[in-house]
Every structure is written in C-alpha cells, then in structure tokens.
Amino acid sequence: MGKTKDILSINADGTCVFRFKDDACGENGVFDPGANQIGLKIGGMGRASLLLSRYFFEILESEGVRTHYVNVDGEQGTMTCHKLTMIPIEFIWRDRAWGSFCKLYGVEQGYPLNGLIEATVKSDALGDPRINREAIVLLGKMTDEQYDKCDKYTRRIGTIFKRVLEKFDYSLIDCKVEFGINAEGEIMMGDEISGGIWRLLDKEGKPVDPIESAKRICGAQF
C-alpha cells in the first residue's frame, strides 16, 4: 500500500496491477504537489491520476522514453505496469523557481531555471533531502551510467510535458519523476503521471486543480 496508490497483484509475467486512491499530498487540507505527506482526500483524484497517467505514458513511449506502463482497465480503474526495482532517488525538472527551492536558495518565486535538474533522496523520514551526483554514486544508490540515463530521460520528460501542457494553456513550473530497473536491467520511468507530480499554472497564473486538468486534457467525466 502506498500514499496515492495500492498494488493489487504481482503477476507471474513480470507485471503489477495498481489502483489509484483519492488521497493527495498537502498540508492543512490544501493540495500541494510539493508536500511529502498525505494531507487530504479529493473526490475523483484516483480516476484523474489513472487517466492522466495513461495519456502521458503513451505520449512518452511514442517519443522514445521507456516507461513501466502496459495498459489501463478503465472499468476496473486499474493500471498494469512492468515490475521494477525502484531507484531510491527522485529527479526534479524545474522551469521556474518555486516552493522549497526559493526558501532554500533565497530566490524569488518565478525566477527562470530553464529545465534545471535536481536529485533528492526518496525518504519521507528524512524529508527528501537534496543529493548530488557524486554522493549518489558513492553511496551506491546508482552507477554513473544509470545517473546519466536518468538525467537524460528527466530532461526529455520535462520538455515533453511542457510542450504538451502548453497546448492546454497550462504552464509547467516543475515536475518530479522516478525511475526503476526491470528484470533485464533496463531503466524505465516508473510511478505515476498525475497532478501530484507537477505544479501547473493556468493562463491567469493561478494553480491548476488536478481534477480540472484531467477533465480538460483527457476529456474525463467525473
């Protein structure tokens, strides 16, 4: 069981079946994709996450980014994926300074970062601390070659997300992606693609509701 989804089964063919939940990250009942802890439930969030994941995973696959996505069962509300051994590092693509980045570096909100890549340790207990490449390799969390692959993929993913979202008049501020290794040793993007992995602003500069974005992008009904 995870914060935003549960694994329903691990199958003999090397796939897993997930079901998304309506739980969302935030604090004091306010949705915040930059938060580490579940802070609220949003009705329809699970379905929105499922449909956005299908939409964007299929785009990434069509553009040469390997992902764990296999298919979605809309009636059951589940997603089937390749089983991965997840790398305990999250990669963040930043187009503009926002949230914790501003607090940490004393930068004004909105400062252009032009696709800056950061890495953090995936650990709620530690507060997802930032970590550099040298420490990642020294601590055995991934090899130099694996880091290069994840860095390259993150840059492509962020660029693709930004381009697609602009078609819907959304500005991508930042996004967080995770990677894993399949049985053949291949690195793939894992986890999910939902309102919980990015910050979006609408054309008026206001934060985008995750349910509304799913309705607009996927034509979803809730």
N, C-alpha and C positions, 0 to 999 in steps of 0.2 A: 504494500500500500504506500502510495506517495502523497505529496501535498496536493497535487492537482489531478492525478490520475492513478488508477489501480491496474496492476497486471492480473488479468483474469486467468490466463493459461500460458504455459511454456510448452511448445509443441515439439514433437519428435523431428519435424522437418527443419528445425532451427529458427522457427518464428515464435513471436509472442503476440498475445492479444491484449490490448489496452482498452480501458473505458475511462473517459474523462469525467471529472466531477465539476460541480458548480462552485467549488472552493476557489478563492482567489487571494493573491498576496496583497497586503496593505496594512494600514495601521488605523486604529480608532474607527473602523468601518468605512474607510476611504480607500478605494482601489489605487494601488501603486505598484507598477511592474518592477520598480527598483527595490522593493521590500524583500526581506528574506523569509518572512513568516506569513502563514495564512492569517488573514485578518477579517475576512468576510465571505459570505456566500452571495453569488449573483445568479439569479434565476436565468437559465439558458446558457450560462458560461461554458458548461461541458459541451453542449452541442455546437456552440460558436467555435470552441477550440478544435473540435473534431473537423468541422468544415474548413476552417482556415488552414489547418494542418494539411488536409488533402489538397487544397487549392495550391498552396505554396510548395509543398513537397513535390508535386507533379511538375511545377514550373522548374524547380531546381534540377530535378532529374533530367528534364528536357534540355537543360543548359549545361549538362556535364558534371553537376555536383552530385556525388554519390551520397544517398541517404538510406536510412533504415526502413523507409516507407515501403509497404507492399500494397495494401488496399484498405478501403473503408467499407464497413457494412452500415449503411445509413439507418436501416430499420432497427438493428441491434444497438446502434450508437457506439460501435467499436472500431478500432484501428488495428490492423495486423502489420507487424514490423519484423525485420530481421533481428534476431537476438544479438546484442552487442555486449562486450565488456567495456563499460563506460570509463573514459579517461576522467580523473578527478579534477579537471581544470575547465573553467568556463572562459570562453573568449567573448570579448565585448567589442563591437564595432561602433564608433562614435562619430557622428556627423557634426554634432554641436555639443558643447559643454552643458551638462545638466546634473541635477541632483548631487550625489555624493562626490562626483568629480569636481564640481565647483567648490564644495566645502573643503575637500582635501587639498586642492591646489590654489585656492583663493582666486578663482577665475569667475568672471561674470557669466551669468546664465546666457546661453545662446552663442558664446564665443565659438567661431568656426574651428573644427578639428579635422574636417576633410577625410573621414574614414580612418581615424586613429584606432589602432588595435591595442587593447589591454587584455591581460590574463588575470584571473582570480582563482584562488583555491576554492573548490566546491565544498563548503563546510558551513552549515548553519551555526554549529557550535563555535566556530572561530570568526563568524561574521563575514565569510567570503573575502578574506584578505587578498590584496593585490600581490602578485608574484612575478618576477621577471624570468626571462628565458633561461638564464644561467642557473638560477635556483631550481627551476622546474626540472632541468636535465640532471643537475647534481643530486637532487632528491629522488631521482628515479621515477618521476611521475610520467615522463615520456622521453623519447630519444630526440636528438636534434632533427633527424629526418621526419619524425612524426610531428614535431613542432612546426617545421616548415610547411608540411601538408595542411595542418590545421589553420595556420596563419593565412596561407593562400586561399583555402576554402572560405575562411571568415571574410576576407576582403571581397571575394566574389559574391558571397551570400548577401552581405550588406549592400553592395552595389545593385544586385538584382532586386532585393526588397525595395530599395529607394526608388528605382525606376518604375517598378510595378505599382507601388503605392501612390506615386505622383499622378498616375492615371486617374486615381480616385480623389484627387485634390488633398491627399494626406502628405505631410512632411514627416519623414523618419528621423527622429532625433538620435536614437541609439537602438541597438539590439544585442541580445545575449544568445549565444549558441553553444551547444555541447556536441562532443564527438565521442565515438566509441570504435572498438575494433571487432570485426566479425571473425568467424571461425577460420577464415583464410588469411587473416592478418591485415585486411584492408580497412582503412579508416573511412568511416561514414559519419555524416551528420546524424545525430540521434535526438531524443527528447521530443519536443513538440514545436509547432509554429502557431502561436496564438497571441492574444492580447497581453499575455503575461510575459512575453519575451522582448517586448519593444515599447518605446514611447512614441506616440504619434500625435501630431497636432493637425487640426483642420485648417482650412484656408483663412479662418479668423484668428488662428493662433491659439485655439483652445484645445485642451486634451481630448482625445477621441475615446468615446465609450467603446469597450470591447465588443459589446453586443451589436451596437450600431455599425461598427466596422465590418462585422461578419455579414450583417444584412446587406450592406452596400456592396461588398467585394464578392460575396458568394451568392447573393440573391436569396439568402436564407430566410425562412419564415419561422417565427418563434411564438 
